[in-house]
Amino acid sequence: MDQIEQAKASLSGEKITFAAVSAKGELRTSMEKGIAPIMELLTVEPEFLESAGVADRVIGKAAAFLLVKGKITHLYAEVISKHAAEVLKNNHIPFEYKTMVPYIINRAKDGMCPFEASVLEETDIEGAYMKIKMKRAELSGRK
């Protein structure tokens, strides 16, 4: 089974929201929502994502930028935003999805995901990464 198929199979777990299979065939899964699993790997184990196959329940533009920064080779998303698809296409990362939506809805279901909104006009990977980190710090300060 190739990387992306293994990651997709792992995503079928009841509460698994994210699965990545490294170039070496190692698997990492998470039950955290949003960009948290990707941010954790980028922070703690960035080399893991390089050439990895990733499967995720929801991918918005912010998550797509993070995956591009991590240098993944393939993505499967159950739900992907049009903005995320554009980022992946522009960075030549093959992807598959179940459903494409205009944008990712926030958890309150009353607007756009704050992370997607924070990078909506961004085209630069490093610029997006800085905006995502700033938005994450801002949101964690609200708790």
BANUTOR-112943 format. One line per field, with one value per atom (N, C-alpha, C, O): residue in one letter; atom name; x, y, z. Coordinates in Angstrom, 2 decimals. Example, Ala and Ser with C-alpha at 12.3 -4.5 7.8 and 13.67 -1.06 7.14 Angstrom:
// BANUTOR-112943
res <- (A; A; A; A; S; S; S; S)
atom <- (N; CA; C; O; N; CA; C; O)
X <- (13.19; 12.30; 13.20; 14.24; 12.85; 13.67; 12.90; 13.41)
Y <- (-5.69; -4.50; -3.30; -3.32; -2.25; -1.06; 0.03; 1.14)
Z <- (7.80; 7.80; 7.80; 8.46; 7.08; 7.14; 7.87; 8.04)
***
This chain:
// BANUTOR-112943
res <- (M; M; M; M; D; D; D; D; Q; Q; Q; Q; I; I; I; I; E; E; E; E; Q; Q; Q; Q; A; A; A; A; K; K; K; K; A; A; A; A; S; S; S; S; L; L; L; L; S; S; S; S; G; G; G; G; E; E; E; E; K; K; K; K; I; I; I; I; T; T; T; T; F; F; F; F; A; A; A; A; A; A; A; A; V; V; V; V; S; S; S; S; A; A; A; A; K; K; K; K; G; G; G; G; E; E; E; E; L; L; L; L; R; R; R; R; T; T; T; T; S; S; S; S; M; M; M; M; E; E; E; E; K; K; K; K; G; G; G; G; I; I; I; I; A; A; A; A; P; P; P; P; I; I; I; I; M; M; M; M; E; E; E; E; L; L; L; L; L; L; L; L; T; T; T; T; V; V; V; V; E; E; E; E; P; P; P; P; E; E; E; E; F; F; F; F; L; L; L; L; E; E; E; E; S; S; S; S; A; A; A; A; G; G; G; G; V; V; V; V; A; A; A; A; D; D; D; D; R; R; R; R; V; V; V; V; I; I; I; I; G; G; G; G; K; K; K; K; A; A; A; A; A; A; A; A; A; A; A; A; F; F; F; F; L; L; L; L; L; L; L; L; V; V; V; V; K; K; K; K; G; G; G; G; K; K; K; K; I; I; I; I; T; T; T; T; H; H; H; H; L; L; L; L; Y; Y; Y; Y; A; A; A; A; E; E; E; E; V; V; V; V; I; I; I; I; S; S; S; S; K; K; K; K; H; H; H; H; A; A; A; A; A; A; A; A; E; E; E; E; V; V; V; V; L; L; L; L; K; K; K; K; N; N; N; N; N; N; N; N; H; H; H; H; I; I; I; I; P; P; P; P; F; F; F; F; E; E; E; E; Y; Y; Y; Y; K; K; K; K; T; T; T; T; M; M; M; M; V; V; V; V; P; P; P; P; Y; Y; Y; Y; I; I; I; I; I; I; I; I; N; N; N; N; R; R; R; R; A; A; A; A; K; K; K; K; D; D; D; D; G; G; G; G; M; M; M; M; C; C; C; C; P; P; P; P; F; F; F; F; E; E; E; E; A; A; A; A; S; S; S; S; V; V; V; V; L; L; L; L; E; E; E; E; E; E; E; E; T; T; T; T; D; D; D; D; I; I; I; I; E; E; E; E; G; G; G; G; A; A; A; A; Y; Y; Y; Y; M; M; M; M; K; K; K; K; I; I; I; I; K; K; K; K; M; M; M; M; K; K; K; K; R; R; R; R; A; A; A; A; E; E; E; E; L; L; L; L; S; S; S; S; G; G; G; G; R; R; R; R; K; K; K; K)
atom <- (N; CA; C; O; N; CA; C; O; N; CA; C; O; N; CA; C; O; N; CA; C; O; N; CA; C; O; N; CA; C; O; N; CA; C; O; N; CA; C; O; N; CA; C; O; N; CA; C; O; N; CA; C; O; N; CA; C; O; N; CA; C; O; N; CA; C; O; N; CA; C; O; N; CA; C; O; N; CA; C; O; N; CA; C; O; N; CA; C; O; N; CA; C; O; N; CA; C; O; N; CA; C; O; N; CA; C; O; N; CA; C; O; N; CA; C; O; N; CA; C; O; N; CA; C; O; N; CA; C; O; N; CA; C; O; N; CA; C; O; N; CA; C; O; N; CA; C; O; N; CA; C; O; N; CA; C; O; N; CA; C; O; N; CA; C; O; N; CA; C; O; N; CA; C; O; N; CA; C; O; N; CA; C; O; N; CA; C; O; N; CA; C; O; N; CA; C; O; N; CA; C; O; N; CA; C; O; N; CA; C; O; N; CA; C; O; N; CA; C; O; N; CA; C; O; N; CA; C; O; N; CA; C; O; N; CA; C; O; N; CA; C; O; N; CA; C; O; N; CA; C; O; N; CA; C; O; N; CA; C; O; N; CA; C; O; N; CA; C; O; N; CA; C; O; N; CA; C; O; N; CA; C; O; N; CA; C; O; N; CA; C; O; N; CA; C; O; N; CA; C; O; N; CA; C; O; N; CA; C; O; N; CA; C; O; N; CA; C; O; N; CA; C; O; N; CA; C; O; N; CA; C; O; N; CA; C; O; N; CA; C; O; N; CA; C; O; N; CA; C; O; N; CA; C; O; N; CA; C; O; N; CA; C; O; N; CA; C; O; N; CA; C; O; N; CA; C; O; N; CA; C; O; N; CA; C; O; N; CA; C; O; N; CA; C; O; N; CA; C; O; N; CA; C; O; N; CA; C; O; N; CA; C; O; N; CA; C; O; N; CA; C; O; N; CA; C; O; N; CA; C; O; N; CA; C; O; N; CA; C; O; N; CA; C; O; N; CA; C; O; N; CA; C; O; N; CA; C; O; N; CA; C; O; N; CA; C; O; N; CA; C; O; N; CA; C; O; N; CA; C; O; N; CA; C; O; N; CA; C; O; N; CA; C; O; N; CA; C; O; N; CA; C; O; N; CA; C; O; N; CA; C; O; N; CA; C; O; N; CA; C; O; N; CA; C; O; N; CA; C; O; N; CA; C; O; N; CA; C; O; N; CA; C; O; N; CA; C; O; N; CA; C; O; N; CA; C; O; N; CA; C; O; N; CA; C; O; N; CA; C; O; N; CA; C; O; N; CA; C; O; N; CA; C; O; N; CA; C; O; N; CA; C; O; N; CA; C; O; N; CA; C; O; N; CA; C; O; N; CA; C; O; N; CA; C; O; N; CA; C; O; N; CA; C; O; N; CA; C; O; N; CA; C; O; N; CA; C; O; N; CA; C; O)
X <- (0.85; 0.00; 0.89; 1.81; 0.60; 1.45; 1.08; 0.09; 1.88; 1.74; 0.34; -0.26; -0.19; -1.47; -2.59; -3.53; -2.51; -3.55; -3.49; -4.52; -2.28; -2.11; -2.65; -3.31; -2.36; -2.87; -4.39; -5.04; -4.96; -6.42; -7.06; -8.08; -6.44; -6.98; -6.94; -7.86; -5.91; -5.79; -6.85; -7.30; -7.24; -8.24; -9.62; -10.49; -9.80; -11.10; -11.34; -12.45; -10.31; -10.48; -11.51; -11.62; -12.25; -13.41; -13.14; -13.89; -12.08; -11.84; -10.58; -10.19; -9.95; -8.73; -9.11; -9.98; -8.45; -8.72; -7.59; -7.78; -6.41; -5.21; -4.33; -4.14; -3.79; -2.85; -1.78; -2.08; -0.54; 0.58; 1.48; 1.78; 1.92; 2.86; 4.12; 4.10; 5.23; 6.51; 7.09; 6.60; 8.15; 8.85; 9.40; 9.58; 9.66; 10.18; 9.07; 9.33; 7.80; 6.67; 6.16; 5.31; 6.68; 6.21; 4.88; 4.65; 4.02; 2.68; 2.55; 3.00; 1.93; 1.56; 0.08; -0.35; -0.69; -2.11; -2.42; -1.66; -3.55; -3.98; -5.50; -6.19; -6.00; -7.44; -7.75; -8.90; -6.71; -6.92; -7.56; -7.40; -8.29; -8.98; -8.17; -7.22; -8.57; -7.97; -6.53; -6.14; -5.75; -4.36; -3.41; -2.22; -3.93; -3.07; -2.13; -0.94; -2.60; -1.66; -0.54; 0.60; -0.86; 0.16; 1.17; 2.38; 0.66; 1.55; 2.48; 3.66; 1.94; 2.77; 3.91; 5.06; 3.60; 4.66; 5.66; 6.87; 5.19; 6.11; 7.04; 8.19; 6.54; 7.31; 8.26; 9.43; 7.73; 8.47; 9.28; 10.39; 8.73; 9.33; 9.17; 8.57; 9.68; 9.42; 9.89; 9.28; 10.95; 11.47; 10.49; 10.55; 9.59; 8.62; 7.71; 7.39; 7.31; 6.37; 7.01; 6.32; 8.33; 8.99; 8.79; 9.20; 8.16; 7.84; 6.79; 6.69; 5.99; 4.94; 3.65; 3.41; 2.85; 1.48; 0.59; 0.75; -0.36; -1.20; -2.67; -3.10; -3.43; -4.89; -5.46; -5.00; -6.45; -7.03; -8.52; -8.98; -9.27; -10.72; -11.07; -11.94; -10.40; -10.73; -9.44; -8.58; -9.33; -8.16; -8.62; -9.27; -8.24; -8.47; -7.16; -6.15; -7.18; -6.00; -4.82; -3.68; -5.09; -3.99; -3.33; -2.11; -4.14; -3.59; -2.81; -1.75; -3.33; -2.62; -1.25; -0.26; -1.19; 0.11; 1.07; 2.25; 0.55; 1.41; 1.92; 3.08; 1.08; 1.51; 2.53; 3.46; 2.37; 3.36; 4.68; 5.74; 4.63; 5.84; 6.52; 7.74; 5.71; 6.25; 6.77; 7.41; 6.50; 7.00; 6.41; 7.12; 5.09; 4.45; 4.42; 4.63; 4.14; 4.10; 2.69; 2.47; 1.73; 0.37; -0.59; -0.24; -1.80; -2.82; -4.15; -4.54; -4.83; -6.24; -7.00; -6.60; -8.09; -8.93; -10.37; -10.85; -11.07; -12.49; -13.21; -14.10; -12.82; -13.37; -12.19; -11.26; -12.23; -11.16; -11.81; -12.82; -11.22; -11.73; -11.12; -10.04; -11.83; -11.31; -9.98; -9.08; -9.86; -8.62; -7.46; -6.34; -7.72; -6.68; -6.26; -5.07; -7.23; -6.93; -6.02; -5.10; -6.27; -5.45; -4.00; -3.07; -3.82; -2.47; -1.75; -0.58; -2.43; -1.81; -1.46; -0.37; -2.38; -2.11; -0.91; -0.02; -0.89; 0.21; 1.56; 2.60; 1.54; 2.79; 3.02; 3.87; 2.24; 2.43; 2.33; 3.10; 1.39; 1.17; -0.12; -1.20; -0.01; -1.21; -2.14; -1.69; -3.44; -4.40; -5.69; -6.04; -6.37; -7.68; -8.59; -8.13; -9.88; -10.82; -12.18; -12.49; -12.98; -14.35; -15.28; -16.14; -15.12; -16.00; -15.19; -14.31; -15.49; -14.86; -15.92; -17.06; -15.50; -16.40; -15.79; -14.58; -16.61; -16.05; -15.03; -14.01; -15.30; -14.38; -14.71; -15.77; -13.77; -13.97; -14.74; -14.40; -15.77; -16.61; -15.96; -15.37; -16.09; -15.54; -16.33; -17.39; -15.83; -16.47; -17.84; -18.69; -18.06; -19.37; -20.37; -21.57; -19.88; -20.69; -21.38; -22.49; -20.71; -21.31; -20.38; -20.57; -19.38; -18.46; -17.30; -17.30; -16.31; -15.13; -14.18; -14.06; -13.51; -12.46; -11.48; -11.04; -11.13; -10.23; -8.85; -8.21; -8.39; -7.07; -7.13; -6.23; -8.19; -8.34; -8.48; -7.87; -9.28; -9.48; -8.16; -7.93; -7.31; -6.05; -5.06; -4.18; -5.20; -4.26; -4.95; -4.36; -6.18; -6.97; -6.28; -6.34; -5.64; -4.98; -3.50; -2.81; -3.00; -1.57; -1.23; -2.02; -0.05; 0.44; 1.80; 2.23; 2.48; 3.82; 3.75; 3.07; 4.44; 4.39; 4.87; 4.21; 6.02; 6.56; 5.69; 5.51; 5.15; 4.24; 3.00; 2.52; 2.47; 1.29; 1.63; 0.83; 2.79; 3.20; 3.25; 2.79; 3.79; 3.86; 2.46; 2.19; 1.57; 0.20; -0.55; -1.32; -0.32; -0.97; -0.48; -1.28; 0.83; 1.38; 0.84; 0.53; 0.71; 0.17; -1.30; -1.72; -2.08; -3.51; -3.66; -4.55; -2.81; -2.88; -2.57; -3.25; -1.58; -1.24; -2.41; -2.75; -2.99; -4.13; -5.31; -5.92; -5.63; -6.77; -6.52; -7.45; -5.30; -5.01; -5.05; -5.24; -4.86; -4.95; -6.37; -6.58; -7.34; -8.75; -9.26; -10.28; -8.56; -9.06; -9.07; -9.47)
Y <- (-1.19; 0.00; 1.24; 1.35; 2.18; 3.38; 4.37; 4.18; 5.40; 6.36; 6.95; 6.95; 7.47; 8.15; 7.18; 7.53; 5.97; 4.97; 4.56; 4.36; 4.45; 4.12; 5.26; 5.01; 6.50; 7.65; 7.70; 7.95; 7.48; 7.48; 6.38; 6.59; 5.20; 4.09; 4.43; 4.07; 5.12; 5.52; 6.54; 6.57; 7.36; 8.40; 7.79; 8.44; 6.55; 5.91; 5.55; 5.16; 5.69; 5.48; 6.45; 7.57; 6.04; 6.79; 8.26; 9.12; 8.55; 9.93; 10.53; 11.64; 9.81; 10.30; 11.42; 11.25; 12.57; 13.71; 13.96; 14.64; 13.40; 13.66; 12.43; 11.80; 12.09; 10.96; 11.33; 11.85; 11.05; 11.29; 10.08; 9.50; 9.70; 8.59; 9.16; 9.72; 9.01; 9.59; 8.81; 7.75; 9.38; 8.72; 7.36; 6.46; 7.22; 5.96; 4.98; 3.87; 5.40; 4.53; 4.63; 3.84; 5.59; 5.78; 6.53; 7.39; 6.19; 6.78; 7.68; 7.33; 8.85; 9.73; 10.06; 10.43; 9.94; 10.29; 11.26; 11.38; 11.94; 12.88; 12.90; 12.63; 13.22; 13.42; 14.90; 15.27; 15.74; 17.18; 17.76; 17.23; 18.86; 19.49; 20.65; 21.13; 21.08; 22.26; 22.03; 20.94; 23.10; 23.06; 22.50; 22.33; 22.20; 21.77; 20.61; 20.71; 19.51; 18.40; 18.79; 18.34; 19.62; 20.03; 20.96; 20.82; 21.92; 22.84; 22.09; 22.42; 21.08; 20.31; 19.62; 19.67; 18.97; 18.30; 19.30; 19.06; 20.43; 21.45; 21.98; 22.32; 22.04; 22.58; 21.55; 21.84; 20.35; 19.33; 18.40; 17.99; 18.07; 17.05; 17.42; 16.66; 18.59; 19.08; 18.13; 18.08; 17.40; 16.49; 15.35; 14.74; 15.06; 13.98; 14.26; 13.36; 15.51; 15.86; 15.85; 15.67; 16.03; 16.08; 14.77; 13.71; 14.86; 13.72; 12.79; 11.63; 13.28; 12.46; 12.51; 13.44; 11.48; 11.47; 11.80; 11.24; 12.72; 13.20; 13.03; 13.28; 12.62; 12.57; 13.37; 13.24; 14.20; 15.07; 15.20; 15.09; 15.45; 15.61; 16.92; 16.96; 18.01; 19.34; 20.11; 20.26; 20.60; 21.40; 22.74; 22.80; 23.79; 25.15; 25.72; 25.02; 26.97; 27.59; 27.63; 27.42; 27.88; 27.92; 26.55; 26.44; 25.50; 24.14; 23.79; 23.17; 24.21; 23.93; 24.60; 23.98; 25.86; 26.54; 25.78; 25.63; 25.31; 24.58; 23.28; 22.91; 22.60; 21.35; 21.61; 20.82; 22.71; 23.09; 23.39; 22.94; 24.13; 24.43; 23.14; 23.05; 22.16; 20.88; 20.00; 18.98; 20.39; 19.68; 18.27; 17.33; 18.16; 16.86; 16.56; 17.45; 15.29; 14.94; 14.64; 14.62; 14.40; 14.06; 14.32; 14.12; 14.76; 15.03; 14.43; 14.45; 13.90; 13.52; 14.30; 14.30; 14.96; 15.69; 15.27; 15.13; 15.06; 14.78; 16.03; 15.97; 17.19; 18.49; 19.42; 19.50; 20.12; 21.06; 22.35; 22.31; 23.47; 24.73; 25.01; 24.52; 25.81; 26.20; 26.94; 26.79; 27.73; 28.48; 27.52; 27.75; 26.45; 25.46; 24.73; 24.50; 24.38; 23.69; 24.54; 24.03; 25.83; 26.75; 26.77; 26.75; 26.81; 26.79; 25.51; 25.54; 24.38; 23.09; 23.02; 22.57; 23.46; 23.47; 24.35; 23.95; 25.54; 26.49; 25.96; 26.39; 25.04; 24.48; 23.04; 22.34; 22.62; 21.32; 20.14; 19.18; 20.20; 19.08; 18.38; 18.97; 17.13; 16.39; 16.20; 15.97; 16.29; 16.11; 15.48; 15.59; 14.82; 14.23; 14.73; 15.11; 14.73; 15.17; 14.53; 14.06; 14.52; 14.02; 15.18; 15.04; 16.33; 17.48; 18.76; 18.99; 19.61; 20.93; 21.97; 21.92; 22.91; 23.97; 25.33; 25.42; 26.40; 27.73; 28.16; 28.77; 27.86; 28.19; 27.31; 26.71; 27.26; 26.48; 27.33; 28.49; 26.74; 27.44; 27.32; 26.29; 28.37; 28.34; 27.37; 26.88; 27.11; 26.12; 26.57; 25.73; 27.88; 28.40; 28.33; 28.57; 28.02; 27.89; 29.20; 29.19; 30.32; 31.62; 32.50; 33.71; 31.89; 32.65; 31.78; 30.57; 32.45; 31.75; 31.37; 32.09; 30.26; 29.83; 31.00; 31.57; 31.35; 32.49; 32.29; 33.27; 31.06; 30.81; 31.00; 31.59; 30.49; 30.68; 32.18; 32.69; 32.87; 34.32; 35.08; 36.05; 34.63; 35.35; 35.27; 36.12; 34.26; 34.10; 34.19; 33.85; 34.65; 34.67; 35.40; 34.94; 36.51; 37.30; 36.95; 37.53; 36.03; 35.68; 34.74; 33.86; 34.94; 34.04; 33.45; 32.46; 34.03; 33.61; 32.63; 32.90; 31.52; 30.48; 31.00; 30.81; 31.65; 32.15; 33.27; 33.35; 34.12; 35.16; 34.55; 35.02; 33.51; 32.81; 32.16; 32.23; 31.55; 30.87; 31.87; 31.57; 33.05; 34.07; 34.53; 34.71; 34.72; 35.14; 34.06; 34.38; 32.81; 31.70; 31.66; 31.49; 31.80; 31.80; 32.97; 32.81; 34.14; 35.30; 35.08; 35.41; 34.54; 34.28; 33.22; 33.32; 32.22; 31.17; 31.75; 31.42; 32.60; 33.24; 34.13; 34.14; 34.86; 35.73; 34.91; 35.27; 33.80; 32.98; 32.24; 32.06; 31.80; 31.09; 32.04; 31.61; 33.33; 34.32; 34.57; 35.18; 34.11; 34.31; 33.32; 33.55; 32.19; 31.10; 31.46; 30.65)
Z <- (0.00; 0.00; 0.00; 0.80; -0.91; -0.96; 0.15; 0.86; 0.28; 1.39; 1.50; 2.57; 0.38; 0.45; 0.78; 1.50; 0.25; 0.56; 2.03; 2.67; 2.56; 3.98; 4.86; 5.86; 4.47; 5.23; 5.18; 6.19; 3.99; 3.84; 4.70; 5.34; 4.69; 5.49; 6.97; 7.71; 7.40; 8.81; 9.20; 10.34; 8.26; 8.51; 8.76; 9.34; 8.33; 8.54; 10.00; 10.37; 10.83; 12.27; 12.82; 12.33; 13.81; 14.30; 14.60; 14.15; 15.35; 15.76; 15.15; 15.50; 14.25; 13.61; 12.65; 11.80; 12.78; 11.91; 10.92; 9.91; 11.21; 10.43; 10.44; 11.48; 9.27; 9.18; 8.16; 7.08; 8.50; 7.58; 7.58; 8.62; 6.39; 6.24; 5.61; 4.52; 6.33; 5.89; 4.72; 4.34; 4.16; 3.06; 3.50; 2.68; 4.81; 5.36; 5.71; 6.15; 5.51; 5.81; 7.24; 7.64; 8.01; 9.39; 9.38; 8.53; 10.33; 10.41; 11.63; 12.72; 11.44; 12.53; 12.36; 11.27; 13.43; 13.37; 14.50; 15.46; 14.36; 15.39; 15.45; 14.47; 16.64; 16.83; 17.03; 17.26; 16.94; 17.10; 15.85; 14.75; 16.03; 14.91; 14.35; 14.97; 13.17; 12.56; 12.13; 11.72; 12.25; 11.80; 12.85; 12.58; 14.05; 15.17; 14.84; 15.15; 14.22; 13.95; 12.99; 13.14; 12.00; 11.03; 11.70; 11.51; 12.49; 13.19; 14.14; 14.25; 14.82; 15.74; 15.00; 15.44; 13.89; 13.12; 12.58; 12.63; 12.08; 11.55; 12.64; 12.37; 13.87; 14.98; 15.58; 15.83; 15.82; 16.56; 15.66; 16.01; 14.50; 13.64; 12.16; 11.40; 11.75; 10.39; 9.28; 8.21; 9.53; 8.50; 8.21; 7.14; 9.16; 8.96; 7.75; 6.98; 7.61; 6.54; 5.15; 4.15; 5.08; 3.78; 3.02; 3.48; 1.87; 1.01; 1.59; 1.19; 2.55; 3.16; 2.35; 1.59; 2.54; 2.04; 3.22; 4.30; 3.03; 4.13; 3.79; 2.66; 4.78; 4.68; 5.84; 6.98; 5.56; 6.58; 6.33; 5.19; 7.39; 7.25; 6.56; 5.68; 6.95; 6.41; 6.11; 6.97; 4.87; 4.48; 3.90; 2.86; 4.62; 4.13; 3.62; 3.57; 3.24; 2.65; 3.63; 3.22; 4.91; 5.90; 6.00; 5.98; 6.12; 6.21; 4.94; 5.01; 3.78; 2.52; 2.51; 2.11; 2.96; 3.04; 3.97; 3.65; 5.10; 6.05; 5.44; 5.64; 4.69; 4.05; 2.94; 2.76; 2.22; 1.21; 1.91; 1.46; 3.01; 3.78; 4.24; 4.26; 4.62; 5.07; 3.95; 4.20; 2.70; 1.51; 1.35; 1.00; 1.60; 1.38; -0.12; -0.94; -0.47; -1.89; -2.40; -3.61; -1.48; -1.91; -0.77; 0.39; -1.09; -0.08; -0.47; -1.63; 0.53; 0.40; 1.46; 2.63; 1.08; 2.02; 1.84; 0.72; 2.95; 2.83; 2.36; 1.51; 2.93; 2.53; 2.27; 3.07; 1.14; 0.81; 0.29; -0.41; 0.63; 0.11; -1.26; -1.59; -2.05; -3.37; -3.20; -4.03; -2.13; -1.86; -1.60; -2.07; -0.86; -0.56; -1.84; -2.07; -2.66; -3.92; -4.79; -5.43; -4.81; -5.60; -5.10; -5.90; -3.78; -3.20; -3.59; -4.00; -3.48; -3.82; -5.31; -5.67; -6.17; -7.62; -7.93; -8.69; -7.36; -7.63; -7.16; -7.66; -6.21; -5.68; -6.14; -5.60; -7.12; -7.79; -6.83; -6.94; -5.89; -4.98; -5.40; -5.35; -5.83; -6.22; -5.03; -3.90; -5.29; -4.21; -4.73; -5.91; -3.81; -4.07; -2.97; -1.90; -3.24; -2.21; -2.45; -3.54; -1.39; -1.48; -1.84; -2.72; -1.16; -1.36; -1.42; -0.59; -2.42; -2.48; -2.10; -2.56; -1.25; -0.78; -1.10; -1.32; -1.13; -1.43; -0.38; -0.71; 0.89; 1.98; 3.18; 3.25; 4.12; 5.35; 6.35; 6.59; 6.92; 7.91; 9.29; 9.62; 10.09; 11.45; 12.34; 11.94; 13.52; 14.40; 14.90; 15.21; 14.99; 15.40; 14.24; 14.43; 13.05; 11.83; 11.45; 10.90; 11.74; 11.40; 10.56; 10.48; 9.94; 9.10; 8.66; 8.83; 8.07; 7.57; 8.70; 9.69; 8.55; 9.48; 9.65; 8.66; 10.90; 11.10; 10.48; 10.08; 10.40; 9.80; 8.28; 7.68; 7.67; 6.22; 5.92; 4.97; 6.72; 6.52; 6.66; 5.95; 7.58; 7.84; 6.68; 6.56; 5.83; 4.71; 3.34; 2.32; 3.33; 2.10; 0.95; -0.19; 1.24; 0.19; 0.04; -0.81; 0.84; 0.85; -0.30; -0.66; -0.87; -1.92; -1.55; -2.15; -0.58; -0.18; 1.00; 1.99; 0.89; 1.92; 3.27; 4.29; 3.28; 4.56; 5.13; 6.35; 4.27; 4.73; 5.35; 6.38; 4.72; 5.25; 6.59; 7.53; 6.68; 7.92; 9.08; 10.19; 8.83; 9.88; 10.28; 11.47; 9.32; 9.62; 10.41; 11.32; 10.07; 10.78; 12.22; 13.15; 12.41; 13.78; 14.59; 15.77; 13.97; 14.67; 15.03; 16.14; 14.11; 14.36; 15.45; 16.29; 15.44; 16.46; 17.85; 18.82; 17.94; 19.22; 19.69; 20.87; 18.75; 19.08; 19.60; 20.61; 18.92; 19.33; 20.63; 21.42; 20.86; 22.11; 23.31; 24.45; 23.04; 24.10; 24.56; 25.61; 23.79; 24.14; 25.15; 25.80; 25.30; 26.15; 27.61; 28.45)
***
